[in-house]
Amino acid sequence: MMPLTMAKEGEVNLIKKIGGREDTRRFLENLGFVVGGGVTVVSQISGNVIVNVKDSRVAISREMANKIMI
């Protein structure tokens, strides 16, 4: 397992674990980040990460991306 921030751009990864406090996990789940779901890093700009998750493009901070383990 490694954090989402270490994923290669364009590579589809499966989410294995989502860390952080309960409200953080719920927030990420509402965005589409669920265990077993696929996520693709589109680009990383100054630490922030743009990903494709559930047919949507979402930008999250590096801090949030480090809580998502793939």
PELINUR-V549169 format. One record per pair of residues at least 24 apart in sequence whose ideal C-beta (glycine too) atoms are under 10 Angstrom apart, sorted by the first residue. I is the first residue (numbers start at 1). J is the second residue. Records with the same first field share a line. If there is no record, write none. Layout:
I->J, J
//
This chain:
1->69, 70
2->69, 70
3->49, 62, 65, 66, 67, 68, 69, 70
4->33, 39, 41, 44, 49, 51, 60, 62, 64, 65, 66, 67, 68, 69, 70
5->41, 44, 47, 48, 49, 60, 62, 63, 64, 65, 66, 67, 68, 70
6->41, 65, 66, 69, 70
7->39, 40, 41, 44, 49, 51, 65, 68, 70
8->40, 41
9->40, 41, 42, 43, 44, 49, 50, 51
10->40, 41, 42, 43, 52
11->39, 40, 41, 70
12->38, 39, 40, 41, 52, 70
13->37, 38, 39, 40, 41, 51, 68, 69, 70
14->38, 39, 70
15->39, 53, 68, 69, 70
16->68, 69, 70
17->67, 68, 69, 70
18->64, 67, 68, 69
19->66, 67, 68, 69
20->63, 64, 66, 67, 68
21->67
24->63, 64, 67
25->67, 68
27->60, 64
28->53, 58, 60, 64, 65, 67, 68
31->56, 58, 60, 64
32->56, 58
33->58, 60, 64, 65, 67, 68
35->68, 69
38->70
39->65, 68, 70
41->65, 70
//
